[in-house]
Amino acid sequence: MKNSHIKNLLSPVPPEIRLEVYKEAKERIEKDEPVNYDIFALCLMLPCLLWGDEDVDVKCPDRSEWYSVETPIAFPEIKDYIFKLNSLSESNCRDIKNPIRLQCLNEAITKLEKELNK
């Protein structure tokens, strides 16, 4: 399991790893390559990419269940966007949500790159 030293989503993932996961998520959305067949939702996608598993039913390395509401704890840069995307829950249209996801990821990547290059 990739990043198995990160046992759960109950604290922020180290910034270097968050940056790597955000870049992979951005690439998948741009290429229209979801995880688990059709998942682009960041709250589900990011944990899957963190642990290198396509299955949203995968357990955390500490063998506990993870829940999508924990994702903003582990990936704090996306917190505000989760609320924005959830408000669009009536529409699951990728054409509407994916540009917002990409904006979120671009901002998170820029922010972390600046922090890490100080």
Secondary structure by P-SEA (a helix, b strand, c coil): ccccccccccccccaaaaaaaaaaaaaaaaacccccccccccccaaaaaaaccccccccccccccccccccccccccaaaaaaaaaaacccccccccaaaaaaaaaaaaaaaaaaaac
